[in-house]
């Protein structure tokens, strides 16, 4: 095997206005990944009279395709 020079650790960031959308996206993404850690955050702000929510996550996962045969 030859190391291609890429790092083993990769990150993926998700950001949605609804927690169900975030949940679906994360579940789909992690099906085929070796997950190292997930960091989760909720924030909100006001735009006029409307309250906007942001549900975000940073997923650290292992890149298993850095080797060539």
N, C-alpha and C positions, 0 to 999 in steps of 0.2 A: 504494500500500500504506500502511496505517496501523499503526503500532506499538501494540500493545495494552497496553503497560506491563509485561509480564512480562519476566523476564531470559532471556537466551539460554542461560545455563549452568544445567543441572539436575543433580541427583544422585539416585542410587538405591542403597539399601543392601540387601545380601543377607546372611543369616546362616543357616547350616545345620550340623547335627551330622556330616554326611558330605560329603566333598569331591566325590563324584560328583553329589550333589544340587545343590551350588553350581555346578558346571560346567554342568549341564543348564539351570539357571535363567538363568545368565549368557548362555549361547549362544542361548537363546530370546529374551532381552531385547534383545540387541545386533543381532539380525537386521535390524531396521528403524531403527536409531539411528546417528547420527554420533558415534562415541566419541571423547572427548578424552583420557581417562586412566582407568586402573583401579588401585586400591590394594587390596592383598590382605593378609590377616592370618590367622594360625592361633593359637589359644590353647587351653589346656586347664586343667582343675581337677579336684579330687577331690570326690566326693559319697559319703561313706562309703568303701566299698571299690571304687567305680566311678570310672573316669577318663572325664571328659566332654570332648569336643573341640568346638571352635567354629571353623568355617571361614567367614570373612566377607570381603566385598568391597564397596568403595564405587566406583561407576561414575559418572564425570562425562561428561555427554553434552550435545550441543547441542540446544536446543529449537527445532525448525524450524517450529513452528506459532505463532509469536508475531506474525505479520503477518496482517492481514486484507486481502482484496482488495476 
